[in-house]
């Protein structure tokens, strides 16, 4: 019988340069979001897959935001394969803006490989991972692997600004379906992320009374000063006590231990898993330096642990502001949702974790992350999902973003093995 596992792993080793060149090419498309334009990078991906015999459906959410669905169909006669499994590989083409180019040590869209790292905006988040998914799918097609279930690749153009035109847009319209999904978002090399905290973004506006700046604080009422009192009061959101469900206590403990041992600032960062976090993201107020500010708007990014409902966070924020003497409407916007996860016992999780261990020769296990991602949308549609991708984690959304080459290769192997094991292959006598 054909040893497909060995054949695939050997093929990836032999074609490493092709994989890395694909990732480099993806970075060379400056697909910053905002403004958000995926047309050029989408055309490149469509052509790459076509050369492997894979056709792509294009679903435009807008004129410039293109969602791509490519499917490698099962050779099994039964719908969805004999296992009944359909796996979705998912990645996004958009990246956060490069920002101040003078603070980069290299061109953020160079895609160069230097000293064992792939360089450029999106290297870790998440074009190296996306490249691995594309490469793995194309390789399975080129090798003619007789999969028993369908493998779909969903490439979305909108994740970095909230993702409303990407994964949720596609899933709500039924344009792709599956029994499980793997997202190539950045993770630790041995630790895929199987759950995320919830999100509660909100803003409030404080009104003041204008006056001449030379008479402050005795004349006029400064909205910025009032808002500062509200900002201080909102820090007490941290004190909300979660009612942790019994089934997540162990994964939270595992995740806290992981962070303490392996993450930058882990000695304090582990606390965020069971607390509401509060980040004052933007403050907009005043009209001129010599005018008492008559208005100030504050935007807050709050992340919500298991055992707390994001709507209760909004209610508590309103109460805290009132206690500080601020009567203001608290408006939710952007990311809104509760913590969510996929059980370690789900087949796709067990298979991907086992694949990491097989490829790396080290123990692997899933952990939670404190950020949010497209994973929540799959879970909202009852599709078990986890995230695994190459990354130099401190460089994500930072200047000088990069990703280790060895992780790019390892992740591509894990993607391919996960598809092979989860979907199964037809038996042969080859």
NUDRENMAR-842313 format. One line per field, with one value per residue (C-alpha): residue number from 1; residue in three letters; x, y, z. Coordinates in Angstrom, 2 decimals. Example, Ala and Ser with C-alpha at 12.3 -4.5 7.8 and 13.67 -1.06 7.14 Angstrom:
resi: 1,2
resn: ala,ser
u: 12.30,13.67
v: -4.50,-1.06
w: 7.80,7.14
***
This chain:
resi: 1,2,3,4,5,6,7,8,9,10,11,12,13,14,15,16,17,18,19,20,21,22,23,24,25,26,27,28,29,30,31,32,33,34,35,36,37,38,39,40,41,42,43,44,45,46,47,48,49,50,51,52,53,54,55,56,57,58,59,60,61,62,63,64,65,66,67,68,69,70,71,72,73,74,75,76,77,78,79,80,81,82,83,84,85,86,87,88,89,90,91,92,93,94,95,96,97,98,99,100,101,102,103,104,105,106,107,108,109,110,111,112,113,114,115,116,117,118,119,120,121,122,123,124,125,126,127,128,129,130,131,132,133,134,135,136,137,138,139,140,141,142,143,144,145,146,147,148,149,150,151,152,153,154,155,156,157,158,159,160,161,162,163,164,165,166,167,168,169,170,171,172,173,174,175,176,177,178,179,180,181,182,183,184,185,186,187,188,189,190,191,192,193,194,195,196,197,198,199,200,201,202,203,204,205,206,207,208,209,210,211,212,213,214,215,216,217,218,219,220,221,222,223,224,225,226,227,228,229,230,231,232,233,234,235,236,237,238,239,240,241,242,243,244,245,246,247,248,249,250,251,252,253,254,255,256,257,258,259,260,261,262,263,264,265,266,267,268,269,270,271,272,273,274,275,276,277,278,279,280,281,282,283,284,285,286,287,288,289,290,291,292,293,294,295,296,297,298,299,300,301,302,303,304,305,306,307,308,309,310,311,312,313,314,315,316,317,318,319,320,321,322,323,324,325,326,327,328,329,330,331,332,333,334,335,336,337,338,339,340,341,342,343,344,345,346,347,348,349,350,351,352,353,354,355,356,357,358,359,360,361,362,363,364,365,366,367,368,369,370,371,372,373,374,375,376,377,378,379,380,381,382,383,384,385,386,387,388,389,390,391,392,393,394,395,396,397,398,399,400,401,402,403,404,405,406,407,408,409,410,411,412,413,414,415,416,417,418,419,420,421,422,423,424,425,426,427,428,429,430
resn: unk,unk,unk,unk,unk,unk,unk,unk,unk,unk,unk,unk,unk,unk,unk,unk,unk,unk,unk,unk,unk,unk,unk,unk,unk,unk,unk,unk,unk,unk,unk,unk,unk,unk,unk,unk,unk,unk,unk,unk,unk,unk,unk,unk,unk,unk,unk,unk,unk,unk,unk,unk,unk,unk,unk,unk,unk,unk,unk,unk,unk,unk,unk,unk,unk,unk,unk,unk,unk,unk,unk,unk,unk,unk,unk,unk,unk,unk,unk,unk,unk,unk,unk,unk,unk,unk,unk,unk,unk,unk,unk,unk,unk,unk,unk,unk,unk,unk,unk,unk,unk,unk,unk,unk,unk,unk,unk,unk,unk,unk,unk,unk,unk,unk,unk,unk,unk,unk,unk,unk,unk,unk,unk,unk,unk,unk,unk,unk,unk,unk,unk,unk,unk,unk,unk,unk,unk,unk,unk,unk,unk,unk,unk,unk,unk,unk,unk,unk,unk,unk,unk,unk,unk,unk,unk,unk,unk,unk,unk,unk,unk,unk,unk,unk,unk,unk,unk,unk,unk,unk,unk,unk,unk,unk,unk,unk,unk,unk,unk,unk,unk,unk,unk,unk,unk,unk,unk,unk,unk,unk,unk,unk,unk,unk,unk,unk,unk,unk,unk,unk,unk,unk,unk,unk,unk,unk,unk,unk,unk,unk,unk,unk,unk,unk,unk,unk,unk,unk,unk,unk,unk,unk,unk,unk,unk,unk,unk,unk,unk,unk,unk,unk,unk,unk,unk,unk,unk,unk,unk,unk,unk,unk,unk,unk,unk,unk,unk,unk,unk,unk,unk,unk,unk,unk,unk,unk,unk,unk,unk,unk,unk,unk,unk,unk,unk,unk,unk,unk,unk,unk,unk,unk,unk,unk,unk,unk,unk,unk,unk,unk,unk,unk,unk,unk,unk,unk,unk,unk,unk,unk,unk,unk,unk,unk,unk,unk,unk,unk,unk,unk,unk,unk,unk,unk,unk,unk,unk,unk,unk,unk,unk,unk,unk,unk,unk,unk,unk,unk,unk,unk,unk,unk,unk,unk,unk,unk,unk,unk,unk,unk,unk,unk,unk,unk,unk,unk,unk,unk,unk,unk,unk,unk,unk,unk,unk,unk,unk,unk,unk,unk,unk,unk,unk,unk,unk,unk,unk,unk,unk,unk,unk,unk,unk,unk,unk,unk,unk,unk,unk,unk,unk,unk,unk,unk,unk,unk,unk,unk,unk,unk,unk,unk,unk,unk,unk,unk,unk,unk,unk,unk,unk,unk,unk,unk,unk,unk,unk,unk,unk,unk,unk,unk,unk,unk,unk,unk,unk,unk,unk,unk,unk,unk,unk,unk,unk,unk,unk,unk,unk,unk,unk,unk,unk,unk,unk,unk,unk,unk,unk,unk
u: 0.00,1.10,2.59,0.99,2.25,5.90,5.36,3.85,6.49,9.30,7.69,7.52,11.17,12.11,10.02,10.89,12.12,8.80,6.92,9.12,8.93,5.13,5.14,7.54,5.31,2.28,4.11,5.06,1.40,0.78,-2.70,-3.04,-6.43,-7.45,-7.91,-8.51,-8.04,-7.50,-7.82,-4.16,-3.23,-6.44,-5.58,-2.16,-3.66,-6.27,-3.57,-1.30,-4.08,-5.17,-1.70,-2.32,-5.66,-7.77,-10.53,-11.61,-14.99,-14.82,-17.39,-16.98,-18.20,-17.37,-15.67,-12.26,-12.92,-12.87,-13.59,-12.12,-13.39,-11.29,-12.20,-10.23,-12.99,-13.01,-12.47,-14.91,-18.22,-20.16,-21.00,-18.40,-16.34,-16.78,-15.92,-18.41,-15.74,-15.18,-12.24,-11.87,-8.45,-8.87,-6.63,-6.85,-4.97,-5.25,-2.55,-2.43,-0.80,2.99,2.93,6.01,8.37,11.36,11.02,11.47,14.94,13.82,11.13,7.93,6.85,10.18,9.37,13.09,14.50,17.44,19.17,16.42,13.51,10.89,10.67,7.77,4.35,2.14,4.99,3.55,0.03,-0.58,0.83,3.37,0.54,-1.70,1.11,1.43,-2.26,-2.19,0.98,-0.33,-3.59,-1.82,0.64,-2.13,-3.64,-0.35,0.46,-3.01,-3.75,-7.09,-8.78,-12.02,-13.47,-13.53,-10.84,-11.89,-9.64,-11.35,-9.27,-10.86,-9.93,-11.12,-9.97,-7.79,-10.56,-13.15,-13.67,-17.28,-16.64,-14.72,-15.51,-18.93,-19.99,-19.16,-20.64,-23.88,-24.45,-23.63,-20.82,-18.63,-19.35,-17.36,-17.28,-14.09,-11.73,-8.08,-7.08,-3.42,-3.34,-0.04,0.50,3.26,5.07,3.85,0.65,-2.31,-4.97,-8.29,-10.21,-10.38,-11.64,-14.68,-14.63,-16.47,-15.49,-17.36,-17.19,-18.63,-18.81,-18.58,-20.01,-18.44,-18.83,-16.36,-14.53,-11.28,-8.30,-6.72,-9.58,-9.52,-10.30,-12.45,-14.44,-15.95,-16.21,-13.52,-14.90,-11.45,-10.95,-14.36,-13.54,-10.32,-12.38,-14.41,-11.27,-10.00,-13.33,-13.42,-10.23,-12.45,-13.89,-10.85,-12.48,-15.48,-15.42,-16.11,-18.30,-16.02,-17.78,-16.34,-15.43,-13.01,-11.17,-8.55,-7.80,-7.48,-4.98,-3.03,-3.03,-1.88,1.00,1.96,2.05,4.09,6.71,6.89,5.43,7.04,5.70,4.26,4.82,1.95,0.17,-1.26,-3.80,-5.78,-7.34,-9.79,-10.14,-11.85,-9.10,-9.45,-7.50,-8.20,-7.54,-8.35,-9.22,-10.61,-11.49,-11.22,-11.08,-7.97,-5.32,-6.59,-10.26,-11.82,-12.83,-16.57,-16.56,-14.44,-14.98,-13.17,-12.98,-12.29,-11.16,-12.26,-11.64,-14.03,-13.14,-15.23,-17.93,-18.68,-21.18,-19.98,-23.36,-22.77,-19.47,-21.36,-23.82,-21.00,-19.24,-22.38,-22.61,-18.98,-19.32,-22.43,-20.59,-17.88,-20.52,-20.66,-24.00,-23.18,-24.48,-22.14,-22.18,-20.86,-19.06,-16.63,-15.90,-18.83,-19.09,-18.40,-15.46,-15.55,-13.53,-13.25,-12.80,-9.39,-11.36,-12.68,-11.17,-9.67,-7.93,-6.54,-5.35,-3.62,-1.96,-0.76,0.55,2.58,4.08,4.89,6.57,8.41,9.21,8.00,4.88,2.15,-1.09,-3.75,-4.06,-6.34,-5.43,-6.45,-7.12,-10.05,-10.11,-12.27,-12.47,-15.50,-17.49,-16.89,-17.96,-21.10,-21.89,-21.11,-17.89,-15.07,-11.99,-8.48,-5.59,-2.03,0.52,4.18,5.13,7.69,5.00,6.52,6.69,2.97,1.47,4.91,7.72,10.18,7.62,9.11,8.50,10.99,11.56,11.67,8.19,6.84,8.01,6.77,3.33,2.96,3.70,1.17,-1.53,-0.98,-0.93,-4.05,-5.96,-4.68,-5.68,-8.94,-10.29,-8.69,-7.44,-8.71,-6.85,-4.86,-2.30,0.30
v: 0.00,3.55,5.21,8.60,10.08,9.50,10.49,13.84,14.63,13.79,15.93,18.94,18.52,18.30,21.36,23.66,26.38,26.38,26.75,29.62,31.40,31.18,32.81,35.50,36.27,36.68,39.25,41.26,42.13,45.17,44.10,46.51,46.81,49.57,50.43,46.79,45.60,41.90,41.82,41.42,38.89,36.94,36.71,35.32,32.67,31.65,31.19,29.22,26.78,26.49,25.25,22.39,21.64,23.30,25.71,28.64,30.27,34.05,35.65,39.46,41.06,44.42,45.44,45.12,42.52,39.05,35.83,32.71,29.14,26.37,22.71,19.51,17.00,13.53,10.60,8.60,7.74,8.58,12.25,13.84,10.66,7.45,9.23,11.97,14.54,17.84,19.96,23.72,25.34,29.07,32.12,35.86,37.95,41.31,42.70,45.65,48.79,48.90,52.26,54.49,53.04,54.78,52.45,49.32,47.86,46.52,47.07,45.76,44.22,42.70,39.08,38.37,35.43,36.45,34.47,31.86,34.30,35.36,39.15,41.51,42.70,39.67,37.17,36.00,37.35,35.42,35.08,32.41,30.33,31.10,30.09,26.80,26.04,26.86,24.85,21.83,21.75,22.12,19.39,16.95,17.62,17.28,13.99,12.66,11.73,9.86,11.69,10.23,13.63,17.10,19.65,23.28,26.34,29.54,32.68,35.85,39.52,41.00,39.94,42.71,45.32,43.03,40.61,41.42,40.96,37.72,34.51,35.52,36.91,33.59,31.32,33.29,32.77,29.06,29.45,26.85,24.13,21.61,19.33,21.00,23.87,24.82,28.50,29.35,32.19,32.56,30.29,28.62,25.89,23.19,24.82,25.47,27.76,26.06,28.93,32.70,35.23,37.24,40.86,43.95,47.13,50.22,53.99,56.85,60.58,63.25,66.73,69.83,73.59,75.54,78.61,80.50,78.33,81.10,80.89,77.12,75.54,78.28,78.98,76.26,72.53,70.49,67.33,65.75,66.16,64.60,61.73,61.10,60.40,57.92,56.25,55.79,54.35,51.84,50.19,48.49,46.29,44.13,43.31,41.53,37.95,35.30,32.31,29.84,26.81,23.59,22.30,25.17,25.34,22.82,24.41,27.80,26.32,24.73,28.01,30.00,27.59,27.79,31.59,31.68,29.42,30.58,34.04,37.44,39.07,35.68,36.28,38.77,38.11,34.78,36.73,37.90,34.48,34.89,38.67,41.34,43.43,47.15,49.02,52.69,52.64,56.15,59.51,62.20,65.58,69.32,71.73,73.81,74.04,77.39,76.35,74.43,71.10,70.81,67.14,64.02,60.51,57.52,54.10,51.03,47.52,45.08,41.32,39.03,35.72,32.56,32.96,36.61,37.85,40.79,42.49,42.44,44.22,46.97,47.27,47.47,50.12,52.24,51.88,52.80,55.92,57.00,56.50,58.80,61.44,60.85,60.43,59.09,56.49,53.50,52.25,48.87,48.59,46.33,43.00,41.92,38.35,35.87,33.55,30.40,27.23,23.83,20.82,19.07,15.86,16.98,14.76,17.66,18.94,15.53,14.89,18.26,18.02,14.48,15.71,18.42,15.84,13.52,16.22,17.92,14.93,16.93,17.00,19.27,20.45,23.11,26.35,29.37,32.83,36.20,37.75,37.18,35.76,34.35,31.11,32.44,32.60,28.93,28.02,30.13,27.79,24.67,23.93,22.73,24.85,25.53,27.78,26.86,28.88,29.95,33.10,35.19,36.26,39.54,40.94,40.57,44.00,45.40,46.88,44.34,41.53,38.13,34.38,31.51,29.41,26.17,26.86,27.60,24.18,22.43,24.01,23.01,19.41,19.58,20.99,18.21,15.43,16.80,16.74,13.24,11.82,13.74,13.03,9.62,8.08,5.32,2.03,0.89,-1.69,0.84
w: 0.00,-0.64,2.44,1.82,5.05,4.23,0.62,1.63,4.26,1.84,-0.86,1.46,2.37,-1.29,-2.22,0.66,-1.67,-3.53,-0.23,0.94,-2.41,-2.27,1.18,-0.05,-3.01,-0.75,1.38,-1.71,-2.22,0.05,1.10,4.01,5.66,5.79,3.00,2.06,-1.51,-2.11,-5.91,-6.86,-4.18,-4.91,-8.61,-7.68,-5.37,-7.95,-10.58,-8.23,-7.36,-10.99,-11.88,-9.43,-11.08,-8.40,-9.41,-7.24,-6.70,-6.18,-3.90,-3.77,-0.55,-2.18,-5.42,-3.73,-1.03,-2.61,-0.73,-2.35,-1.97,-3.52,-3.09,-3.51,-4.03,-2.50,-4.82,-2.72,-4.33,-1.17,-0.53,1.71,1.76,3.72,6.97,6.21,7.03,5.25,6.35,5.84,5.68,6.39,6.12,5.52,2.96,4.70,6.97,9.33,7.88,7.97,9.72,9.96,7.34,8.93,11.92,9.84,9.31,5.93,3.31,4.99,1.68,0.65,1.46,1.80,3.73,5.93,8.68,8.85,8.91,6.38,6.59,6.03,7.08,7.44,7.79,11.12,10.77,8.65,5.16,6.07,7.51,4.55,2.20,4.09,3.65,-0.06,-0.58,1.35,-0.60,-3.95,-3.01,-2.11,-5.53,-7.41,-5.68,-6.44,-2.83,-2.88,0.00,1.35,2.25,0.71,1.55,1.13,1.26,2.37,1.79,3.15,2.63,5.89,9.35,10.70,10.98,12.53,9.69,8.82,5.08,5.51,7.39,8.83,5.45,3.78,6.47,6.74,3.01,3.11,0.57,2.30,4.81,6.78,9.77,11.08,10.30,10.73,10.68,10.06,12.58,14.47,17.47,19.40,17.41,19.81,21.02,18.74,20.15,20.81,22.39,22.77,25.26,24.32,23.22,24.32,22.51,23.56,23.59,25.60,24.96,27.63,27.14,28.69,28.59,26.42,27.59,27.10,27.95,30.00,32.51,33.12,35.47,37.04,33.87,31.68,32.28,30.56,28.92,28.77,32.52,33.14,30.76,32.69,35.80,33.80,32.47,36.00,37.13,34.26,35.50,38.05,35.30,36.10,39.44,37.88,39.18,36.53,37.31,35.53,34.01,35.38,31.92,31.20,34.52,33.46,30.07,31.78,34.25,31.39,29.47,32.50,33.09,29.42,29.51,32.72,31.16,27.54,26.92,27.26,30.44,31.37,35.08,34.99,31.67,32.86,34.96,31.93,31.33,34.22,34.32,32.23,30.64,29.96,27.30,26.67,22.95,21.73,23.25,20.96,22.41,22.30,19.40,20.13,22.81,24.13,24.29,27.20,25.63,25.14,24.08,24.52,23.16,24.63,22.97,25.10,24.15,26.82,26.58,28.42,30.12,30.35,32.98,32.13,29.54,27.46,27.96,31.72,31.06,29.23,32.13,34.66,32.57,32.64,36.41,36.97,34.83,36.74,40.03,38.65,37.93,34.18,32.50,29.05,26.66,26.48,22.89,21.88,18.53,16.68,18.39,20.55,21.83,24.59,25.19,23.09,22.62,20.95,23.21,23.13,22.54,19.15,16.42,14.47,17.61,18.56,15.00,14.58,18.01,17.24,13.87,15.59,17.94,15.04,12.96,15.83,18.01,21.03,23.19,21.85,23.42,22.88,24.84,25.01,23.73,25.11,21.70,19.32,15.81,13.03,15.02,16.90,13.68,12.91,16.43,16.00,13.08,15.13,13.24,15.53,14.83,16.06,15.04,14.22,12.30,12.13,14.00,15.77,18.22,19.55,15.99,15.20,14.39,15.18,13.12,11.62,11.49,10.66,10.91,11.40,8.29,10.28,11.64,8.16,7.00,10.14,9.85,6.20,7.20,10.02,7.72,5.19,7.79,9.49,6.19,5.45,8.83,9.33,5.84,5.36,2.11,-0.11,0.31,-2.68,-3.68,-4.91
***
